[in-house]
Structure formats: structure tokens, C-alpha cells
Amino acid sequence: MTAPSRTAEIRRLAATDEGAAVASLAALFADLFGLPAEGVAINRDQYSLNSLNGFFSAGGADYFFKFHQEDGEEAMTGEYYRADILARAGLPVDMPVFVSNLPGEQVLVYRRRSDPRFSDVLRALDIAGLEGRCDLAGEADAVAAERGLDASIARVYLDSLHPVTVSEAAAEPIHRLFHDRLVDMPGRRFPGGRLAGFYLGKTVRLPGAELDWDDFAARRIVVNGRVYRRTIGELFAAAGARLRPDLLADAGGVVAHGDAHNANVWYGRGADGPELSFYDPAFAGAHVPALIAEVKATFHNVFAHPLWLYDPAEATRRFSASARPGDGVLAIDTDWAPTPVRRALLAAKAELVWKPLLSTLKARGLLPADWRQVIRLALFLCPTLVMNLRAGAATHTETSSAIAFAVAVMAGSEPNMGEDDITAFLDAIDPDR
């Protein structure tokens, strides 16, 4: 029988009794690292959907802590927080000064630094653009920093790409961001996990529609007049079948961070200008299945913005959405769209990371014929299982929920006709084009 997770309990307390959470954190730091923590403060952070972070002092030094805590983490196999893998490969990564890899007590402690996270820099640029006061110089610096990091990522991916065994691929912790959230353990019983907890048997409320889950998941989604081929139910079923860890060894493995959304990236100033560096490598690995290694960064740094995933209330103030049920369909109309700086980040990632990676996979005979489907299904799981997208279940409103499900379907399914942002992205990285 596994011991209860102290990090899970601290995350629960942080939402209900901050004083108790702070006391528990101080005790945790003392037990794990022998640190007499003072001034422990929890950072109220919209990006911490499955994690907790904050600050404390000990022995005259200031620290920043973070831990990622997954459902059932205390019973997991595979090790979190392998920053050394990234550092040895030459990726820019902030190394923690204290690390605990104990199941249920997996924590990183860093020297506190004053650099902003890239997520905060980009949010300010998004808001400026939405309000008609674009910071073109700031956007140029951000894109230049992104291109520098992407060039480093691509070099490491190509240098480290290698055939992997099924057991090597399946042991990587990155699957806890994808397939593990679809199933119950042990045995990978589908449907289960967050899919069941968030959605099955529940009600979906959108502006102009209220549907039970089975009805909602069976409808074709029409986004701004464009019909999508697969229903949400079909996308979850396809992800449950194709994204199984034992099936993702076919495209080889790479050294990767695996969860490099921009709240896990520092934005610093180097001698040659702005530069980025990773931290919180909770899902880093040496055999990360190549087709999903860059998916989280691609979705969360581009299509989750502006605002709707991390700031649903703010998105509701700035954007509109409506839903109209029809005969077997659900039409969602919205004025939400990625900002120019997000599109520039996507173009950089397509050019510098995805296209070289896929071209190399094809040249080495490692590119599966259904690579587009694999990427789409992984993109689809990014928003749907990182948090509950139903209005009222967590932080989402009816408007942000409609935007969320529209973007998720756009990510996961081909449209019946025409081109959308995801189709254009996949065409741009296609090694045969």
C-alpha cells in the first residue's frame, strides 16, 4: 500500500486553508532538505493548474519552490525532475539546488531569481495588442528569444533522436500528461481518469445551450461555420487507442523537457539580448516519444492564448461566444483568435523544431504514416485534460468553455473543408511539402 501524497495534501490545503498549507510546506522543507524555512509564501498563479509554487528564505538565502502533483502520483513509476538530462544535452535549464524525487513528495527548490517568466512577458504583450497599443519592440524581442530556444531544442532533438524500445518509451513520465489522464490505473481502463472525472455523466453549459455529456460529445462541432469531422467523443476514443505509451515508440525517442509551457521558462537578458531557459523539468526524459515531445509547448504557448485557458474571467470580458444546437451538430461562433505574437511563436516552432524533426524522422524511417493524427490527438488532450473545461466546474465560464471546446476540436480534428490554423501548421511542418 502506498503512502499518501504530502504534496497532494498541501495543494488541497492551499485552496482551503493557506495557513495550514504554509505550515505543511515548512515542515516538508525541513524533513526533505533540512531547511529551516521562514516567510513561506504561496504564489497565487493562474498557470499552476496542476502544481504549486512560491517562495521562502532559509539560512540567509532566498528560494523559489515548485512541485507538480499528478493524480495518483504516490503510486507512479518513472522518475520526475531529471534536470541533469537536459543540462547534459546542452539545453538551457535552471538547475535546482535541492531536489526530492520521493513519490508523493517530489519537489524542486531553486535560488530565487528576479527574471520574469516568459508567460508573464507574453501575457503583457497579448493585452497590449488587444488594447491597440502593440509593443512591437517587445514582441520582436520575445520572438527572437523564442527562436534562440527553438534552435537549441531542435539541435538536441536531432542529436539525441534514436530508436527506442516499447518499455523505454512507456517508462517516460510524459505520459502522465496524456494517456494516463484518460484511464484508470492499474490496467489502463478506458474511459477513466480525468476524462471520467471531468466529463462523463456531467452537463455542459455554453452560451445558448445546455447538453448532457453524451449528447454533447456525439455532436459534430461547427466553429465559425466550419464543420469538423470528428466529434469530441470520437477524439477521446481515438486518443485512448492511439496514444497508449506502448504504441508511441514507433517514432523513436529524444531528450526533451516535455512540459515546456512558458510558465516553466525564464525570460532573461544575456550579453546578446533576451534569452530563455527552462525550469521545472517534471517530465524530462532521455527517451521521450518524439511525436509528443514538443506538443505541450506548442499548444500551451500558442493556442491556449490569449487568456481563455488561464484567465477565463478575463477572456469572457474581452471575447464573445455563442452555441446553437442543431440536428446532430453544435455550432459555436466566437471572435477569439490568437494574437500576432502567438502566431509568430508558432511559425518559429514550426520552422525551427517541427519541420526539421519530422524530416529527420522520415529520413530515418521513423515517421509513422499517421503522424498528423498522433500530433492532433495529443494537442486535443492538452486543454481538455489539463483542467475541467465545463463552465462552473472550476474557473471556466460559459463563454470561455465554448471557446475552449472549439479550440480543442480544431486541434484534434480535420475540418471537412478549408484550412484553419492547425491545418496550416501541419501543412507547414509536413516533410513532403
Beta strands, then each sheet from edge to edge (+ up, - down):
strand 1: 38-42
strand 2: 51-58
strand 3: 61-68
strand 4: 98-102
strand 5: 105-111
strand 6: 203-206
strand 7: 209-212
strand 8: 220-223
strand 9: 226-227
strand 10: 253-256
strand 11: 265-270
strand 12: 273-278
strand 13: 285-289
strand 14: 321-325
strand 15: 329-334
sheet 1: 1+ 2- 3+ 5- 4+
sheet 2: 6+ 7-
sheet 3: 9+ 8- 15- 14+
sheet 4: 10+ 13-
sheet 5: 11+ 12-
end
